[in-house]
Amino acid sequence: MGFYLLKRLLLMIPVLLGITIISFTVMKVAPGDPVSLITDLNPNMNEEAIKRIRAHYGLDEPMHVQYLKWLRNMLMLDFGRSFASDNRPVIDKILERIPITLLINALSMSLILIVAIPIGVMSAVKQDSFFDKGTTVFVFLGFAIPTFWLALLLMILFGVQLNWLPISGFRSLHYADLSFAGRILDIAKHLILPIFVSGFGGLAGYSRYMRSNMLEVIRQDYITTARAKGLDETTVIFKHALRNALLPVITLLGLSVPGLIGGSVIFETIFSIPGMGQLFYQSVMMRDYPTIMGILVIGAVLTLLGNLLADLFYSLADPRIRVSG
Amino acid sequence: MKLKEIAILVTLAALCLTTGCGQAPQESKTTAGNQQTPPAAKKQYEPAYGDMIIRGSIGDASVLLPVLVSDSASGEITGLIYNGLVRYDKDIKLEGDLAEKWDISDDKLTIRFFLRKDVKWQDGTPFTSKDVEYTYKLIVDPKTPTAYATDFLKVKEFRVLDDYTVEVTYDKPYAPALGSWGQAMHPSHLLEGKDVTQSPLKRHPIGTGPYKFVEWKTGEKIILDSYHDYFEGRPYIDRVLTRTIPDLATMFLELKAGRVDQMGLTPLQYTRQTDSQLFKENFVKYKYLAFGYSYLGYNLQDWKFKDKKVRQALTTAINRESIVSGVLFGLGKVTDTPFKPDTMWYNHNVKKFPYDPEKAKQMFAEAGWKDTDGDGILDKDGKPFEFTILTNHGNDIRKNAATIIQNDLKKVGIKVHIRVIEWAAFLKNFINKRNFEATLLGWGIGIDPSQIDIWNSKKTGETQLNFITYQNPEVDQLLDDGAATYDPEERKKYYDKFQEIIAEDQPYTFLFVQDSLPVTSSRFHGIEPAAAGIMYNFIKWYVPKPLQKYHIEP
């Protein structure tokens, strides 16, 4: 087991290197750079000023030199400074945005699991029933409705008409004056709409996945055996079937780890939440190379770790695929 | 407001980047005009200190050290914290700001500034000529990554005469020089000898202005409090809170819910969504022309557009009024020259080409374009009249205007394609490489009328602004003369002639100037719309005691 783990971790290094090389190249091949965005079509700019700014960012050097410099800093865990005009350390920009994105995504992920797994199980058990068809329509509705549209409608209803919930942001303007409990309540109120909207959209995937896993499992021989033993249906479904049907969900969860810090542009823009999605989008639009690379590296590491964790948990949960050694 | 914001505005392109392109420009990004909506009749109230204004902004600021600022969101904040030596008043005339007065030598080469003696930086240090000297050196320092060096590199000599007098000398008379000193002054005692790109002042600015920095939560809000020792007196409104709300629909909902006091409306919101009685009671809408115009520019290297007769015919064939009414809901104005129609520089007597498809057909025929093969498309030398209008992605107003033009030109027998391309790729692969036939774009209109960079024959190199390759020695001369003339009346003659030539040549089809559409909560009093917009007298805005909504602990 220890050897397996070591091997997997070592294998991550060339994969990561490959990912960064490809990302760096694609990013550089895309037209435009942070300097041209400031200087193009700007009457205040002359050749000399443009050269000066390019040199300031190190963009006057050949691409491979730029990459190697970036890699060298990266090996010392230095993410560099942003090319956006704030010029702040990339790591600061990422760290100040991760908590809120992580909080929202973790909560909405939990919401999805809490709702989707029972829906999936019940739909499978009562296949083709009214409940099955009803929830199918419901979850696909959530999948199909554009997030921004649903968000705006809910904002008009709860924010403007009823005035029950805040419309945007994740804390009130007087947040600093609140007591500890008041702050938690304040953030909770701000998060209700975002979490509901993102959770509603994500239901379909997990519930349908759960349903098909469950359908497969309850057709297995051992379920028939369990029933033949005279076990009651609840025990059969929730003890024997569910545990096996949940196994593939582990893989999905492993894959969703990087998504936890990913954030979504549309959703964060609508709710004015300064999260990772917005940061990444703005960085791409501004050709802020260090920030883009920083986010990509963190995403790549988390994806690889997520895969590894999923494999490990899988082998823990399912003796059949336990690795020897 | 302050000059630096206007300086930031130099290109609509820059503005477009920070506002998400095509959304209505925000109130203080654009500053002049007339024909504002008269504010509803108000009861007479006494000015009072207190309360807070919450402004909505689509983008967060990026840096608050003026010399490094290149986006309007940052410029709007630093405009309240810093001052320049001069500024534009409500009628867009230069007046003293940190400089009490100035003398211009008879040969127009030297300007001597007399500084105010009662100005203190927000940390208590007196403001002196040392700060002016430092700011000048900072801007011209090749190591400073700033967008404002061009004007200051023209200075031949900078001299400090005493603590409150400085003198600058230029090689040759340069009319935009005086206005360029509206650039914000930086505190030498905090920055001297340090690398400004690493300075803590980038996120904790200290200026001489009416508001001082309190707090900045990235992507969320920036708080400024009034500076009680401001040299023009304490501003009435105690706090200015700028919220970053990247989505205009969300911002509008926050406005209606009372959690935003001021924002810029889109033409759609202005005309269709602000009519309720409740809205009219709680908000006041303003409307004035923005400092920028949109145009259809023809690549003059392309054989189809070389003949000015063809370009005149194209303008005649395009129904510009219908673009203003259809795309801008009437909130804008057709323009015929590259100046703002309500300023003194605009020449109303230039040759015009009003919409007339029949006449356009005739003009095309005179230029040799006829439909000889009967396929409904004009042709010449066996080649059909067909071209592509390029414009940038994310600006619906431009895209829609292009569609109307496409339809108008179809009626006279010209086949037009529209291609919308992401901004950076658009500039790099098409505009800078001169790889386009026609392009729909916009320019910001600077307060100073100098437009050399856009029209000079030599400014045609890659990344330079005369990308349509307009070359006319007479125009070059007129613009050079204009820039070297100080007296406005004298100067206007050159620009009048320049506009006549441009109108005759039609290198662009000038399309329209959009309106700025700010809206403000009606509890704010003292707003007096003028040529410069509404923000110029912000420190005189107040909320009468009985209407105050927020209590700010001093």
Interface residues (C-beta under 8 A of the other chain):
Chain A: A30 P31 G32 D33 S36 L37 I38 T39 D40 L41 N42 P43 N44 M45 N46 E48 A49 I50 R52 I53 H56 A84 S85 D86 N87 R88 K93 E96 R97 F148 L152 M155 I156 G159 V160 N163 P166 I167 S168 G169 L173 E268 T269 I270 F271 S272 P274 Q278 L279 M285 R287
Chain B: A7 V10 T11 A13 A14 L17 I54 D60 S62 V63 L68 V69 S70 D71 S74 P142 K143 P145 T146 A147 Y148 A149 T150 D151 T197 Q198 K202 R203 K217 T218 G219 E220 K221 L241 R243 T244 I245 P246 D247 A249 T250 L253 E254 K256 A257 R259 W423 A424 A425 L427 K428 N429 I431 N432 G446 D453 I454 T463 L465
